[in-house]
């Protein structure tokens, strides 16, 4: 029973790590780049929300930031679909540190 849970945990971690095989290097590179872009997108979104909450932005700036973030998310979806990636595929396992991206 415990051995089965350990094997499943190892398999799950292996799925979330980069697989650097010669025939999948392009997909793995895209996965890494999209992971970094997704991390930055989430950070930008949080910062924008903080700025909106504090009233630092004009309505025009809020609109521009909102549109930019929506377009970026759409483009990320297109690229993930092109390379057969799911959103959870971008959440690389950092071992003892846990996943890179927060789980929403």
C-alpha positions in Angstrom: 0.0 0.0 0.0 2.7 2.5 1.0 4.9 1.3 -1.9 2.0 2.0 -4.3 1.6 5.5 -3.0 5.3 6.2 -3.3 5.3 4.9 -6.9 2.4 7.1 -7.8 4.0 10.2 -6.2 7.3 9.5 -8.2 5.3 9.2 -11.4 3.4 12.4 -10.7 6.7 14.3 -10.1 8.2 12.9 -13.2 5.3 14.1 -15.3 5.8 17.7 -14.0 9.5 17.8 -14.8 11.1 18.6 -18.1 11.7 15.5 -20.3 14.9 16.4 -22.3 14.7 13.7 -25.0 16.2 14.7 -28.4 12.8 14.1 -30.1 10.9 16.3 -27.7 13.4 19.1 -27.2 11.3 21.7 -29.1 8.2 20.9 -27.0 10.2 20.9 -23.8 11.8 24.3 -24.7 8.3 25.7 -25.4 7.1 24.3 -22.1 9.9 26.0 -20.2 9.5 29.3 -22.0 5.7 29.3 -21.5 6.2 28.4 -17.8 8.4 31.5 -17.3 5.9 33.7 -19.3 3.0 32.3 -17.2 4.9 33.1 -14.0 5.5 36.6 -15.1 1.9 37.0 -16.3 0.6 36.0 -12.9 3.0 38.4 -11.2 1.9 41.2 -13.5 -1.7 40.4 -12.9 -1.3 40.5 -9.1 0.6 43.8 -9.3 -2.1 45.3 -11.5 -4.8 44.3 -9.1 -2.9 45.8 -6.2 -2.5 49.1 -8.1 -6.2 49.1 -9.0 -7.1 48.4 -5.3 -4.9 51.4 -4.2 -6.4 53.7 -6.8 -3.0 54.3 -8.5 -4.3 53.9 -12.0 -6.6 56.0 -14.2 -9.5 54.3 -15.9 -7.6 54.3 -19.1 -4.6 52.6 -17.6 -6.9 50.0 -16.0 -8.5 49.3 -19.4 -5.1 49.0 -21.1 -3.7 46.7 -18.5 -6.8 44.5 -18.5 -6.8 44.3 -22.3 -3.1 43.5 -22.4 -3.4 40.7 -19.8 -6.4 39.2 -21.6 -4.5 39.2 -24.9 -1.5 37.6 -23.2 -3.7 34.9 -21.7 -5.3 34.2 -25.1 -2.0 33.9 -26.8 -0.7 31.6 -24.1 -3.8 29.4 -24.6 -3.1 29.3 -28.4 0.6 28.3 -27.8 -0.3 25.6 -25.2 -2.9 24.1 -27.6 -0.4 24.2 -30.5 2.1 22.2 -28.5 -0.4 19.9 -26.7 0.2 21.4 -23.3 -2.4 21.8 -20.5 -2.2 24.7 -18.0 -1.0 22.3 -15.3 1.8 21.1 -17.5 3.4 24.5 -17.0 3.6 24.1 -13.2 7.1 22.6 -13.0 7.8 20.6 -9.8 10.7 22.0 -7.9 11.1 19.0 -5.7 11.2 19.8 -2.0 10.2 23.4 -2.8 6.9 22.3 -4.4 5.3 23.5 -7.6 6.6 26.7 -9.3 3.2 28.3 -9.8 0.6 28.7 -7.2 -2.5 26.5 -7.6 -5.6 28.6 -8.1 
